[in-house]
Amino acid sequence: MLRRWVFFPENKNLQRELSKALNISPLTAQVLINRKILSPEQAHIFYNSDLSTLPSPFLLKGMKEAVERIRRAIRIKERIMVYGDYDADGITGTALLFSVLRRLGADVCYYIPNRLTEGYGLNIEALQKAKRKGVALLITVDCGINAHKEVNYAHSLGIEIIITDHHRLDKEPPPALAVINPLQPECSYPGKELTGVGLAYKMACALTGEREEENLDLVALGTVADIAPLVGENRVLVKEGLKRIGERRVGLKALMRVAGLKGEVGVGSIGYILGPRINASGRLSSPYSALKILLTSSAEEAEELAHILNEENIRRQKVEKEILEEATKKLISDKEGMKKRIIVLSDRGWHQGVIGIVAARLVERYYRPVILITIREDKGKGSGRSIKNFHLFDALSQCKGILETYGGHRYAIGLSLPAQRIEEFKREMERIADALLSEEDLIPEINIDAHISLAELNFSLLQELAELSPFGWGNPKPVFASTVRLRSYQRLRNSHLKIWVNDDKITYPALWFNEGERFSPPKGEFQVAYSPVVNIWEGRKEIQLVVKDIKIKEGEG
């Protein structure tokens, strides 16, 4: 796929200022500048922020009222229900808040709706179940911000509602006892990027007056799995939480063991190994296996649940592959559809719990916003993923008259609509995409921090760059470009490629994933975009490049 290389502008003056103030290399200083860290003061905050520097949870609008009501419920022994979402963010947040309330002596239960039979968020039947269980106070985690009808119904049952949710508001917040969402009007909380589990953590801190460090593993797990930006408070919470994953929670230890995860847990370990297994049960069956593995203190139960989640993930991968193949065939067979700036596909056989992942795969493959809709009886339920310059939630807001429900944010949404209106919805989304997206918007970008010589790479620089971690969405790994020649190459298993590149001064090995079959060795000089890493093999340490893309001069391919 053609990629557009976008180089950050070099700022020599600010480089020198940051380099001197922080005792770092000019190259690391430029990477900080590229991350919008533009003064020594901002840089010190970036490097030195820890749990003690985080904003008070009581800066969140509604937190004071929520804490007072929860403490009253605990004091007079009212039953509290923690009502979560079925994804990893909601499940980890539910586990965290439930365990803290239980520790505080609350009469507390939990509930997570079934994705396939109940759908997302609060629903009338679940509220009726809560009433039958004697619930007086219900606290949502990662859902509820647009549930006006359901909140009013809960009031009619005598159930008070506290909403904690990080999703975008469609209109004014529901009439709950308290609404905790940093995106709501008149909320001055600086951390607008907090996730569902992040807000559950802030509520736990407000309730206990402690930093709740023993629960930061759940915060890191849910935040990374939700692909939240790792900036500001999220970066601190994930950095501290990663240190604690696998320390005390027997369920996570078992899941790591069954998944074959050894050594230090990083963002990638969550994104590709732990997160998908936590998500798998909520996608295909019941989310309670994932919730229970985070709560159990029994090693035997943890082992059993770990195997269940691992098998569910294998089944999820199989279903995902089948739907991806079917969706790709549909797309390729529609010559006009291939020309569209958004992909909207529907089918009666697709599994509702997996279409969001498949949409993400299609975005990676075609770099278009993608919405996949599965049809059951007379209703369509869809999931979408987007690209940089197309705000998917805002686009859906222009289709209110067609949709029954919708929610999400810029890059990921869920929706429902009458099946007979799917074609109308598709035409409307194509019209919106045509109006908002240019041809250039449909070329994926690689943001490159600087053009450097290979000789500028050394272990000291890589250690400096590692201090900027954890890397992820919003805080990407540094990417550099160099002018090189190919020394040799080797095609590896699974379509991967290993090349050795030289710039007349030094040679480095480089890995290029999934490009082994397509690679055609360039004859002369070419540009390589890459992230440098330290590779340790059999006690030997070396610098290695992880290739993002190459550009070959015309006539030298």
C-alpha positions as CSV (number, residue, x, y, z in Angstrom):
1,M,0.0,0.0,0.0
2,L,1.2,3.5,-0.9
3,R,2.1,5.5,2.2
4,R,2.7,9.2,2.5
5,W,5.8,10.1,4.5
6,V,5.3,13.2,6.7
7,F,8.4,14.6,8.4
8,F,8.0,16.7,11.5
9,P,9.7,20.1,11.0
10,E,13.0,20.5,12.7
11,N,13.3,23.1,15.5
12,K,17.0,23.7,16.2
13,N,16.5,26.4,18.7
14,L,14.1,24.5,20.9
15,Q,16.2,21.3,20.5
16,R,19.1,23.2,22.1
17,E,17.0,24.5,24.9
18,L,15.5,21.2,25.8
19,S,18.8,19.3,25.3
20,K,20.5,21.6,27.7
21,A,17.8,21.7,30.3
22,L,17.2,18.0,30.4
23,N,20.7,16.8,29.5
24,I,19.5,14.8,26.6
25,S,20.5,14.5,22.9
26,P,19.2,17.0,20.4
27,L,17.5,14.0,18.6
28,T,15.6,13.0,21.7
29,A,14.7,16.7,22.2
30,Q,13.3,16.8,18.7
31,V,11.2,13.7,19.4
32,L,9.7,15.5,22.5
33,I,9.0,18.5,20.4
34,N,7.2,16.3,17.9
35,R,5.0,15.1,20.8
36,K,4.0,18.7,21.5
37,I,6.3,19.1,24.5
38,L,7.5,22.6,23.8
39,S,9.2,23.8,27.0
40,P,11.5,22.6,29.7
41,E,8.6,22.9,32.1
42,Q,6.4,20.6,30.0
43,A,9.3,18.2,29.6
44,H,9.8,18.0,33.4
45,I,6.1,17.2,33.8
46,F,6.3,14.5,31.1
47,Y,9.4,12.8,32.6
48,N,8.5,13.3,36.3
49,S,4.7,12.8,36.6
50,D,3.7,10.0,38.9
51,L,0.7,9.0,41.0
52,S,1.4,11.9,43.4
53,T,1.0,14.5,40.7
54,L,-2.3,13.3,39.3
55,P,-5.4,15.6,39.6
56,S,-7.8,15.0,42.5
57,P,-10.7,12.8,41.5
58,F,-13.0,15.4,43.1
59,L,-12.2,17.7,40.2
60,L,-14.5,15.5,38.1
61,K,-18.0,17.0,38.0
62,G,-20.4,14.8,40.0
63,M,-17.7,12.9,42.0
64,K,-18.5,14.6,45.3
65,E,-22.3,13.7,45.0
66,A,-21.5,10.2,43.8
67,V,-19.1,9.5,46.7
68,E,-21.5,10.8,49.3
69,R,-24.3,8.6,48.0
70,I,-22.2,5.5,47.8
71,R,-20.9,6.0,51.3
72,R,-24.5,6.4,52.5
73,A,-25.5,3.2,50.7
74,I,-22.6,1.3,52.4
75,R,-23.5,2.8,55.8
76,I,-27.2,1.8,55.7
77,K,-26.6,-1.5,53.9
78,E,-28.3,-0.7,50.6
79,R,-27.5,-3.1,47.8
80,I,-25.3,-1.6,45.1
81,M,-24.9,-3.0,41.6
82,V,-21.9,-2.3,39.4
83,Y,-23.1,-2.4,35.8
84,G,-20.3,-2.7,33.3
85,D,-19.7,-3.0,29.6
86,Y,-18.7,-6.3,27.9
87,D,-15.3,-5.1,26.5
88,A,-12.0,-5.2,28.2
89,D,-12.3,-1.6,29.4
90,G,-15.7,-2.2,31.0
91,I,-14.8,-5.6,32.4
92,T,-11.6,-4.3,34.1
93,G,-13.5,-1.3,35.4
94,T,-16.3,-3.5,36.8
95,A,-13.7,-5.8,38.5
96,L,-11.9,-2.8,40.0
97,L,-15.0,-1.0,41.4
98,F,-16.7,-4.2,42.6
99,S,-13.6,-5.3,44.5
100,V,-13.0,-1.9,46.1
101,L,-16.7,-1.6,47.2
102,R,-16.6,-5.2,48.6
103,R,-13.4,-4.3,50.5
104,L,-15.3,-1.2,52.0
105,G,-18.0,-3.5,53.3
106,A,-20.7,-2.7,50.7
107,D,-23.5,-5.1,49.8
108,V,-22.5,-5.2,46.2
109,C,-23.2,-7.3,43.1
110,Y,-22.2,-6.9,39.4
111,Y,-23.9,-7.2,36.1
112,I,-22.6,-7.1,32.5
113,P,-25.1,-7.4,29.6
114,N,-24.7,-10.1,27.0
115,R,-23.5,-8.5,23.7
116,L,-25.5,-10.8,21.5
117,T,-28.9,-10.9,23.4
118,E,-29.0,-7.6,25.2
119,G,-26.6,-5.3,23.3
120,Y,-24.6,-2.4,24.7
121,G,-25.4,-0.4,27.8
122,L,-28.3,-0.1,30.2
123,N,-31.5,-2.0,29.2
124,I,-35.0,-2.3,30.6
125,E,-34.8,-6.0,31.3
126,A,-31.5,-5.7,33.2
127,L,-33.0,-3.0,35.3
128,Q,-36.0,-5.2,36.1
129,K,-33.5,-7.9,37.2
130,A,-31.7,-5.3,39.4
131,K,-35.0,-4.4,41.0
132,R,-35.8,-8.0,41.8
133,K,-32.3,-8.4,43.4
134,G,-33.1,-5.5,45.7
135,V,-30.7,-3.0,44.1
136,A,-31.1,0.5,45.4
137,L,-28.1,2.1,43.8
138,L,-26.7,1.3,40.4
139,I,-23.3,2.5,39.2
140,T,-22.4,2.2,35.5
141,V,-18.9,1.6,34.2
142,D,-18.0,2.5,30.6
143,C,-21.7,3.0,29.6
144,G,-24.9,5.0,30.2
145,I,-24.0,8.4,29.0
146,N,-26.8,8.6,26.5
147,A,-29.2,6.2,28.3
148,H,-32.0,8.8,29.0
149,K,-34.9,6.4,28.7
150,E,-33.3,3.7,30.8
151,V,-32.3,6.2,33.6
152,N,-35.9,7.5,33.7
153,Y,-37.2,3.9,33.9
154,A,-34.7,3.1,36.7
155,H,-36.1,6.1,38.6
156,S,-39.6,4.7,38.2
157,L,-38.4,1.4,39.9
158,G,-36.9,3.3,42.8
159,I,-33.3,2.7,41.7
160,E,-30.9,5.6,41.8
161,I,-28.2,5.8,39.0
162,I,-24.6,7.0,39.0
163,I,-23.1,7.1,35.6
164,T,-19.4,6.7,34.9
165,D,-18.6,6.8,31.2
166,H,-16.0,8.2,28.9
167,H,-17.9,8.2,25.6
168,R,-19.1,11.2,23.7
169,L,-22.5,12.7,24.7
170,D,-25.1,12.9,22.1
171,K,-27.0,15.6,24.0
172,E,-27.3,16.7,27.6
173,P,-26.5,14.0,30.2
174,P,-29.2,11.7,31.5
175,P,-31.0,12.8,34.7
176,A,-28.9,10.5,37.0
177,L,-28.0,11.2,40.6
178,A,-24.5,11.9,39.4
179,V,-22.8,11.8,36.0
180,I,-19.0,11.3,35.9
181,N,-17.6,12.0,32.4
182,P,-14.8,14.4,31.7
183,L,-16.4,15.2,28.3
184,Q,-19.6,16.6,29.8
185,P,-20.3,20.3,29.8
186,E,-18.9,22.3,32.8
187,C,-16.4,19.5,33.8
188,S,-13.1,21.2,34.4
189,Y,-11.1,17.9,34.9
190,P,-7.9,18.1,32.8
191,G,-7.7,14.4,31.9
192,K,-10.2,14.2,29.1
193,E,-8.6,11.1,27.8
194,L,-9.5,8.8,30.7
195,T,-11.1,5.4,29.9
196,G,-14.0,3.6,31.6
197,V,-11.6,1.8,33.9
198,G,-9.7,5.0,34.4
199,L,-12.9,6.7,35.7
200,A,-13.6,3.6,37.9
201,Y,-10.1,4.0,39.3
202,K,-10.7,7.7,40.1
203,M,-14.0,6.8,41.9
204,A,-12.1,4.2,43.9
205,C,-9.5,6.7,44.9
206,A,-12.2,9.2,45.9
207,L,-14.0,6.6,48.0
208,T,-10.9,5.3,49.9
209,G,-8.7,8.4,49.9
210,E,-5.8,6.2,48.7
211,R,-3.9,5.8,45.5
212,E,-5.2,2.2,45.0
213,E,-1.9,1.1,43.6
214,E,-2.9,-2.6,43.8
215,N,-5.5,-2.0,41.2
216,L,-3.4,-0.2,38.6
217,D,-2.8,-3.5,36.8
218,L,-6.5,-3.4,35.8
219,V,-6.2,0.2,34.8
220,A,-3.3,-0.5,32.5
221,L,-5.0,-3.6,31.0
222,G,-8.3,-1.8,30.2
223,T,-6.7,1.4,29.0
224,V,-4.4,-0.3,26.6
225,A,-7.0,-2.8,25.4
226,D,-9.3,0.2,24.7
227,I,-6.7,1.8,22.5
228,A,-6.9,5.0,24.5
229,P,-4.2,7.7,23.9
230,L,-1.2,7.1,26.2
231,V,-0.8,10.8,27.0
232,G,-1.2,12.8,30.2
233,E,-2.8,10.9,33.0
234,N,-3.3,7.7,30.9
235,R,0.4,7.5,30.4
236,V,1.2,7.7,34.1
237,L,-1.5,5.1,35.0
238,V,-0.4,2.7,32.3
239,K,3.3,3.2,33.2
240,E,2.7,2.4,36.8
241,G,0.2,-0.4,36.1
242,L,2.5,-2.3,33.7
243,K,4.9,-2.7,36.7
244,R,2.2,-4.5,38.6
245,I,0.7,-6.9,36.0
246,G,1.2,-10.4,37.2
247,E,2.4,-9.4,40.6
248,R,-0.5,-10.5,42.8
249,R,-3.7,-11.2,40.7
250,V,-3.7,-15.0,40.3
251,G,-6.1,-14.8,37.3
252,L,-3.8,-12.7,35.3
253,K,-0.8,-14.9,36.2
254,A,-2.8,-17.9,35.0
255,L,-3.8,-16.2,31.8
256,M,-0.2,-15.1,31.1
257,R,1.0,-18.6,31.6
258,V,-1.6,-20.2,29.4
259,A,-1.1,-17.6,26.7
260,G,2.7,-18.3,26.7
261,L,3.5,-14.8,27.9
262,K,6.8,-14.7,29.7
263,G,9.0,-11.9,31.1
264,E,8.1,-8.2,31.3
265,V,4.6,-7.2,30.2
266,G,4.4,-4.2,27.9
267,V,1.8,-2.4,25.8
268,G,2.2,-4.9,23.0
269,S,1.7,-7.8,25.4
270,I,-1.7,-6.3,26.4
271,G,-2.7,-5.3,22.9
272,Y,-1.9,-8.6,21.2
273,I,-2.1,-11.2,23.9
274,L,-4.0,-10.4,27.1
275,G,-6.5,-7.8,25.8
276,P,-7.9,-10.1,23.0
277,R,-8.4,-12.9,25.5
278,I,-10.2,-10.7,28.0
279,N,-12.3,-9.4,25.1
280,A,-13.0,-12.8,23.5
281,S,-15.6,-14.0,26.0
282,G,-17.7,-10.8,25.7
283,R,-17.5,-11.1,21.9
284,L,-18.6,-14.7,21.5
285,S,-20.5,-15.7,24.7
286,S,-20.7,-14.5,28.2
287,P,-18.3,-11.8,29.6
288,Y,-18.4,-13.3,33.1
289,S,-15.5,-15.7,32.5
290,A,-13.2,-12.6,31.9
291,L,-14.7,-10.8,34.9
292,K,-14.2,-13.8,37.2
293,I,-10.6,-14.4,36.2
294,L,-9.8,-10.8,37.4
295,L,-11.6,-11.3,40.7
296,T,-10.8,-14.9,41.7
297,S,-8.4,-15.7,44.5
298,S,-8.4,-19.4,43.6
299,A,-5.5,-20.7,41.6
300,E,-7.5,-23.7,40.5
301,E,-10.4,-21.6,39.2
302,A,-8.0,-19.1,37.6
303,E,-6.3,-21.9,35.6
304,E,-9.7,-23.3,34.4
305,L,-10.9,-19.8,33.4
306,A,-7.6,-19.0,31.6
307,H,-8.1,-22.1,29.4
308,I,-11.6,-21.1,28.7
309,L,-10.6,-17.6,27.6
310,N,-7.7,-19.0,25.5
311,E,-10.1,-21.3,23.7
312,E,-12.6,-18.5,23.2
313,N,-9.8,-16.4,21.6
314,I,-8.9,-19.2,19.2
315,R,-12.6,-19.5,18.2
316,R,-12.8,-15.7,17.8
317,Q,-9.8,-15.8,15.5
318,K,-11.5,-18.5,13.4
319,V,-14.7,-16.5,13.1
320,E,-12.8,-13.3,12.4
321,K,-10.9,-15.0,9.5
322,E,-14.1,-16.3,8.0
323,I,-15.9,-12.9,8.1
324,L,-12.9,-11.1,6.8
325,E,-12.7,-13.4,3.8
326,E,-16.5,-13.0,3.1
327,A,-16.4,-9.2,3.5
328,T,-13.3,-9.0,1.2
329,K,-15.1,-11.0,-1.5
330,K,-18.2,-8.8,-1.2
331,L,-16.0,-5.7,-1.6
332,I,-13.9,-6.9,-4.5
333,S,-17.0,-8.1,-6.4
334,D,-18.5,-4.6,-6.3
335,K,-16.3,-2.6,-8.6
336,E,-18.2,0.6,-7.8
337,G,-17.9,-0.1,-4.1
338,M,-14.1,-0.3,-4.4
339,K,-14.1,3.3,-5.6
340,K,-16.0,4.7,-2.6
341,R,-14.4,6.7,0.2
342,I,-16.2,4.7,2.9
343,I,-16.9,0.9,3.0
344,V,-20.4,-0.1,4.3
345,L,-21.1,-3.8,4.0
346,S,-23.9,-6.0,5.5
347,D,-24.8,-9.7,5.8
348,R,-27.2,-11.9,7.6
349,G,-24.6,-14.4,8.7
350,W,-21.9,-12.3,10.4
351,H,-21.2,-12.7,14.1
352,Q,-22.1,-9.5,15.9
353,G,-19.3,-9.8,18.4
354,V,-16.5,-9.9,15.8
355,I,-17.5,-7.5,13.1
356,G,-15.7,-4.6,14.9
357,I,-12.4,-6.4,14.7
358,V,-13.0,-7.3,11.0
359,A,-13.8,-3.6,10.3
360,A,-10.4,-2.7,11.8
361,R,-8.7,-5.3,9.6
362,L,-10.4,-3.8,6.5
363,V,-9.3,-0.3,7.6
364,E,-5.7,-1.6,7.8
365,R,-6.0,-3.2,4.3
366,Y,-7.8,-0.5,2.4
367,Y,-7.4,2.7,4.5
368,R,-11.0,3.7,4.3
369,P,-13.6,4.2,7.1
370,V,-15.4,0.8,7.4
371,I,-18.8,0.0,8.9
372,L,-20.0,-3.7,8.9
373,I,-23.6,-4.5,9.7
374,T,-25.0,-7.9,10.6
375,I,-28.7,-8.5,10.0
376,R,-30.9,-10.5,12.4
377,E,-34.6,-10.6,11.6
378,D,-35.7,-7.0,10.8
379,K,-32.8,-5.2,12.5
380,G,-29.2,-4.4,11.6
381,K,-26.5,-4.0,14.2
382,G,-23.2,-2.5,13.1
383,S,-19.7,-1.7,14.2
384,G,-17.3,0.8,12.5
385,R,-13.7,1.9,12.6
386,S,-12.2,5.0,11.0
387,I,-9.1,6.8,9.7
388,K,-7.4,9.9,10.8
389,N,-9.4,12.6,9.0
390,F,-12.9,11.1,9.3
391,H,-14.8,11.6,12.6
392,L,-17.0,8.6,12.6
393,F,-19.2,9.6,15.6
394,D,-19.9,13.0,14.1
395,A,-20.7,11.4,10.7
396,L,-23.3,9.2,12.4
397,S,-24.8,12.2,14.1
398,Q,-25.8,13.4,10.7
399,C,-27.8,10.1,10.2
400,K,-29.9,10.4,13.4
401,G,-33.1,10.1,11.4
402,I,-32.1,6.7,10.0
403,L,-30.5,5.1,13.1
404,E,-32.2,3.7,16.1
405,T,-29.2,3.9,18.4
406,Y,-25.5,4.8,18.0
407,G,-22.5,5.6,20.2
408,G,-18.7,5.7,20.3
409,H,-16.1,8.3,19.3
410,R,-13.9,9.5,16.5
411,Y,-12.4,6.1,15.5
412,A,-14.9,3.5,16.7
413,I,-18.7,3.3,16.8
414,G,-21.6,0.9,17.3
415,L,-25.1,1.4,15.8
416,S,-28.4,-0.2,15.2
417,L,-31.0,0.5,12.5
418,P,-34.0,-1.1,10.7
419,A,-32.7,-3.6,8.2
420,Q,-34.8,-2.1,5.4
421,R,-32.9,1.2,5.8
422,I,-29.4,-0.1,5.5
423,E,-29.1,0.9,1.8
424,E,-30.4,4.4,2.6
425,F,-27.8,4.6,5.5
426,K,-25.0,3.4,3.1
427,R,-25.9,6.1,0.5
428,E,-26.0,8.8,3.2
429,M,-22.6,7.8,4.7
430,E,-21.1,7.7,1.2
431,R,-22.4,11.2,0.6
432,I,-20.8,12.4,3.9
433,A,-17.5,10.7,3.2
434,D,-17.4,12.3,-0.3
435,A,-17.9,15.7,1.2
436,L,-15.3,15.3,4.0
437,L,-12.5,13.1,2.6
438,S,-10.1,14.0,-0.2
439,E,-8.0,11.6,-2.2
440,E,-5.0,12.5,-0.1
441,D,-6.9,11.6,3.1
442,L,-7.1,8.0,1.8
443,I,-3.3,7.6,1.7
444,P,-2.1,6.4,5.1
445,E,0.6,8.5,6.7
446,I,3.9,7.6,8.3
447,N,5.0,10.3,10.7
448,I,8.8,10.5,10.8
449,D,10.5,12.2,13.6
450,A,13.8,13.0,11.8
451,H,16.1,11.9,8.9
452,I,19.3,10.6,10.4
453,S,22.4,8.6,9.5
454,L,22.6,5.1,10.9
455,A,25.8,6.2,12.7
456,E,23.6,8.4,15.0
457,L,22.1,5.3,16.5
458,N,23.7,4.1,19.7
459,F,22.6,2.4,22.9
460,S,22.7,5.7,24.9
461,L,20.2,7.2,22.4
462,L,17.9,4.2,22.6
463,Q,17.9,4.3,26.4
464,E,16.9,8.0,26.2
465,L,14.1,7.2,23.8
466,A,12.9,4.3,26.0
467,E,12.4,6.9,28.8
468,L,9.5,8.3,26.7
469,S,7.5,5.1,27.0
470,P,5.0,3.5,27.4
471,F,4.4,3.8,23.7
472,G,1.0,3.4,22.0
473,W,-1.8,5.5,20.6
474,G,-1.1,9.2,21.1
475,N,2.6,8.5,22.1
476,P,4.0,6.4,19.2
477,K,7.4,4.8,19.1
478,P,9.9,7.2,17.5
479,V,10.3,6.6,13.7
480,F,13.3,7.7,11.8
481,A,14.4,7.7,8.2
482,S,17.8,7.0,6.7
483,T,19.4,6.7,3.3
484,V,20.9,3.2,2.9
485,R,21.9,0.5,0.6
486,L,21.0,-3.2,0.8
487,R,23.8,-5.5,1.9
488,S,21.8,-8.7,1.9
489,Y,18.4,-10.1,2.8
490,Q,16.7,-13.3,4.0
491,R,13.0,-14.3,3.7
492,L,11.8,-15.7,7.0
493,R,8.8,-17.8,8.0
494,N,5.3,-16.3,8.1
495,S,6.1,-13.9,5.2
496,H,8.5,-11.9,7.3
497,L,11.8,-10.5,6.0
498,K,15.2,-9.7,7.4
499,I,17.5,-7.3,5.6
500,W,20.9,-5.8,6.4
501,V,21.3,-2.1,5.5
502,N,24.3,0.0,5.2
503,D,24.9,3.8,4.9
504,D,28.7,3.5,4.0
505,K,29.6,3.9,7.7
506,I,27.7,1.1,9.6
507,T,25.5,-1.9,8.9
508,Y,22.4,-2.8,10.9
509,P,20.0,-5.7,10.7
510,A,16.3,-4.9,10.1
511,L,13.1,-6.8,10.3
512,W,10.2,-6.1,8.0
513,F,7.0,-7.9,9.0
514,N,4.6,-9.4,6.5
515,E,6.7,-8.2,3.5
516,G,8.7,-11.3,2.7
517,E,6.7,-12.4,-0.3
518,R,6.3,-8.9,-1.9
519,F,9.9,-7.7,-1.4
520,S,11.9,-6.9,-4.5
521,P,15.5,-6.0,-3.6
522,P,16.4,-2.4,-4.6
523,K,19.6,-2.0,-6.6
524,G,20.9,1.3,-5.4
525,E,20.3,3.8,-2.6
526,F,16.8,3.9,-0.9
527,Q,15.1,5.4,2.0
528,V,14.1,3.3,5.0
529,A,11.6,4.4,7.7
530,Y,12.0,2.4,10.9
531,S,11.9,2.3,14.7
532,P,15.2,1.3,16.3
533,V,15.1,-1.3,19.1
534,V,17.6,-3.2,21.3
535,N,17.6,-6.9,20.5
536,I,19.1,-9.3,23.0
537,W,19.7,-12.9,21.8
538,E,21.7,-15.5,23.7
539,G,23.3,-12.8,25.9
540,R,24.4,-10.6,22.9
541,K,22.9,-7.2,22.6
542,E,22.6,-5.4,19.2
543,I,20.6,-2.5,17.7
544,Q,18.0,-3.7,15.2
545,L,15.6,-1.7,13.0
546,V,11.9,-2.5,12.7
547,V,11.0,-1.4,9.2
548,K,7.8,0.6,8.6
549,D,8.3,1.3,4.9
550,I,10.9,1.9,2.2
551,K,11.1,4.4,-0.7
552,I,13.1,3.5,-3.8
553,K,14.4,6.1,-6.2
554,E,12.9,5.8,-9.7
555,G,14.9,3.6,-11.9
556,E,16.6,1.8,-9.0
557,G,13.9,-0.6,-8.0
